[in-house]
Amino acid sequence: MSDTVPNPGAGAAALDDDRLKSALQEANLPTLLLVLTQLTGDDRWLNEPYRPRRGRPLDDNDSGGLPVEIQEEVRRAALQAIVDHRAGRLTPIELTPDRIAEMLEIALVEEVPREYGPLLAEEMGVLSRDVEVPTPPEGFRVLIIGAGMSGLCAAVKLRQAGVDFTVLEKDSEVGGTWWENTYPGCGVDTPSHLYSFAFAPNTQWSRYFAKRDEVFSYLGRIADEFGVRDAIRFRTEVIRADYDTAAALWRVEIRDPDGRTQTLTANVLISAVGMVNRPSVPPIPGLDSFAGPVMHTAEWRPEADLAGKRVAVIGTGASAMQAVPSIVDDAERVLIFQRSKQWAIPHPNYHRSVSDNVRCLIEHVPFYGAWYRLRNFWNFSDRLHPTLQIDPAWPHQERSINAANDRHRVFLTDYITEQLAERPDLLDACLPDYPPYGKRPLLDNGWFKTVCRDDVELITDAVAEVRPGSVVSASGTEYEADVIVLATGFKTLQFLWPMEIRGRSGATLREQWGEEDARAYLGVTVPDFPNFFILNGPNTNAGHGGSAVIATEFQMRYIMGAIGHLLSGDVGSAEVRSDVFWDYNKELDDAMSRCIWVHPGMTTYYRNGAGRVVVSSPWKYIDYWQRTLTFEPNDYVDAAVEAGTETAK
């Protein structure tokens, strides 16, 4: 087990038996059965009459479908096992990857292929993702751009490996998008217990889908508890980076908090700026003339009082779906200018708080939090992927891409119709005509009920212009407004913008990519840019679900392997081979051509103007995990420490 994984039984001694007994009344029974089996080594808890029954889709299935008397028997046995473990009378069994997959399969009541065992073992902390690297020579240094979630992951792993690094962060705090986005209702659309690092799970989420402040607080604790805050230079903007072939160094020009420029050098440069760090502001004529507050959701102005105001919200994506229901009670009227219809998925846990008892179980009961996280991982990762593959024989391609996708369409259509029962006149405006999951799947935050309100107006005309006190639609209708909120997303296609990063040949990344066609090998590295690595790069966003945190950990392990290669001998630089890069991207594009995101029935920020999907990954997590598991030197061209002695390995 990795030494970065907290002891799963830590703190148990502080919990008295009565408190534990009370907490167990709210335990998730399928999870508790896994804990009980691991503590006792007794497989009878995985067989009848204790074997869980399948629950409803997306539901936690807390009872496991078991009779009340069986549930109570499990709780009593679990209480005794936990007490015995605490007293040293029980030694938990050691889990193999196959065993983890087998046990999870029983708890979820669905097949879990054994090939997932090692990946699940990593997520659970049974296997480590850490990479051992040789001791760096004096002066070896890594620069990380960004102190958001991926930048902190890089910092933690470098600190643990004893590699010197500095993080350059344009903001005055850690957190990245979770520092910048403070709009009302801002939060995760991934289950909270999955939205934390496997090496540092958060045991004290207060909601099953956490709001912004809790996520930001978690990232701040990571910076402090792993001791990386002192290596972060805040309010420091990267202007450009140039690779010096002769010295095998990156020369990075920065602007410090006082506006002065300075050049730093590093052996390795890591971009951790993410995809949602630069707001996209549409070029609406007259926007600058508006007399009232204008704010992007990513640049929320808390001093802008919405009470009694007419608020025009432009956009209906993820941020709008969170913000509008959160401001509607304050505003006098909300005008929603809809660019496109959205499928929204109901989730039974979305507005649900995590009770004190459940937090107690996750914090104090050995292995409970790890197994609960693992159930979330499975439910929100690859299980959806097969339903997003185009079936060429499916006869209804205009509305769905396969039979399963069509069943999702029917379910969500029924849900939206029911939500709009009081306002059937809104159905045409709200019901999408493209396949579900073709755009980013959203979780319903009460959106459809909100648009039914008398003080909310949904406008499907495009915005033509803004005047000092109004917004004018394409049909010429003028809507008076006091505040404008731009829920218009981010420059997701302009990866690493506006930095100028210049490679070995002198060409910039922008020149190689164009304005919106970024490509990278494994989403991580690019030919002509030695010792340069990207976290959350192009085609790494798992469009079928899960969490960006998971892919970040995969990528950081791969990067640590690359750094280990650089430290293994006289290797000064490593640059991915052009043929390897293009073979990968051809394979990626081919796989993408069979995925739902190429469907012509919708527009999406996943695709560029030429129709190529730039943001999403076509791979299942298991596939991407296998591809990034080890750094393969044969995929790279090395340059020795002395310039001019390049060798292809």
C-alpha positions, 0 to 999 in steps of 0.5 A: 500500500502507498504510504500516501494513503491514510490508514483506513482505520485511523481515528476509530479508537475515538468513536465510542460503541454507542455512537458507532451503533447509531451511525451504522443505522444509516450505513449503505448496506452493500458497502457495509457488506464489503467492509464486513467481509474484508474485516472478517475474511468470511465470504458468507456475507457475500452470499445468500441471504445477504447478497444485495439486490439491484437498486434503481439507476443512479440510486445509492441502494442504501438498503441493498434490497434486503429484508429489515431483519437481514439488514439488522443482522449485518449491522450487528455483525459489522459493529462487532467486527469493527470493535474487534478490529479496534481491539486488535482481535481481527486482522483484515484480509489482504485484497488482490485486484481480482478479489476487489473486482469480484467483491465490487461486482457482488455489491453492485449486482452487475458484472465488473470485468477482472481486467479492472482489478488493478485500476480499482485497487489503485482507486482504493489505495491498495496499489500505489500510483507513485513512481520511484525516480532516481535522486535528481542532480543538484539544479534539476528543476521543474516548473508547473504552470497553474495551482489548480487541482492538476497543478497541486497533484503535480506539486504533491507528486514531485515533492514526494519524489524529492524533485525540486519545483516551483508552481507559477499561479496567476491568481492569489490563491490555489484552486484554479477554477474553484478559486475563480468561480464563485457564482451562486449555486456553483458546485460539482456535477460529479459525486463528491466522494469521487471528486478528490485525489485517490491519495488524499480522499476527503472524508468530510463532504457535507453534500453528495454533490459539493458546492464550490466552497467545500471543493476550494477548501479541500484544495487549500488543505491539500496545499497545506497538508502536503507542504507545497504552498511554499513552492507556489509563486502567486499572482505570477503570469506566464508570458512565454516559454522557449526551449533552449536546445543547446542547454536542454532547458526551458526559459520561461518569461513571467510577470510578477505581482509588481508587473516586472518581467523575469526569466526562469529556467527549468529542465521540465515544464508542466502546463496545469492550466486546465480547460476552464480557466479563460472565460469566453465572452461573445462579441455581442454588439453594444455589450460595453454600452450596458449601464448596469453590471455585466459579469461572466459566471467565472468572474462573478461580482458579489457586490452586484445586488440582484435583489429586485433586479431584472437579470438577463442570463445569456446561455443555458449550459452547466453554469446557467443550470446551477446559477439560475435556480440559485438567484431566481428568488432574489431577482425580480425577474430572470430572462434566460436567453437560450442558445441550445436546449439541454438534456438534464439528468435527475439524480436522487443525491443532487440536493442531498446532504451527507448526514453526520452519521454517514460522515462518521462512518466514512471517517472512522469505519475501516475501509468504508470510505474506500469502498463507497468511493469505489462504488461511485467510481464504477457507477460514474465511469466506464459503465456508460461508455458502450451506450455512447458508441454509434450503432451503424445499423440503428435506424433512428440516427436522427434522434439517438445512436443505438438502442440503449441511447434511445431508451435514455432518450425516452426516459429523459423525455418523460422526465422533462415532460413531467417537470413541465406539466404545468407549462406544456407550452414550454416543451418545444423550447426545452426538449432537445432534438439531438441524442442524449449525452451528445453534449455534456450531460447536466444534472437537473438543479431544478432547472425545468421547474424554475423556467415554469415560474411566472417571474422567469422567461425563456427566450429562444431567439438569439441575442442580436445586441445590447443597449444601455438598459436592455437586451435585444433579440434577433427578432427585434424584441427588446427586453429591459434588464438591470444586470447581465450574466454571461453563462457562456463558458470558456475558451476550451478549444484554445488550449494554453491560451494566451501563453506563447510556448515555443519549441525546439524548432522555434515554432509555437504551439499555436502555430503547430495547432492552429487556433482550435485544433490542439493535439497531443500524444496521450493528451500529454506531450507534443513533438518539437517540445522536449520535456514539456508535458500537459495535464488535462490536455486535448482529448483527455476529458472523459465525456462519458462521465467520471472525474477529471481528477482520475485522468490527472492522476494517470497523466501525472504518473506518466509524467513522473515516469518521463522525469524518471527517464530523464534522471536515469542517465545522461538523458538531457531531453526526451521528445515524443517521436512524430510517427508515434504522435500521429499514429496515436492521433489517427487511432484517436480520431478513428475511435472518436468517429464511432462516438456520439460526440461526432453526431451532426445534430448538435453544436458542442464546445467539444468540437472545433469549426472543422468538426473535429472533437478536440476536448473529449476522449474516446477511450474508456478509463481502463483504456487510458489507464493502460496507455498511461501506465508506464513511460515507454522510452522507445516512443521518444527521441532522446538528446544527451546532456551534451547538445548535438548527440541525439539518439532515437531509442 
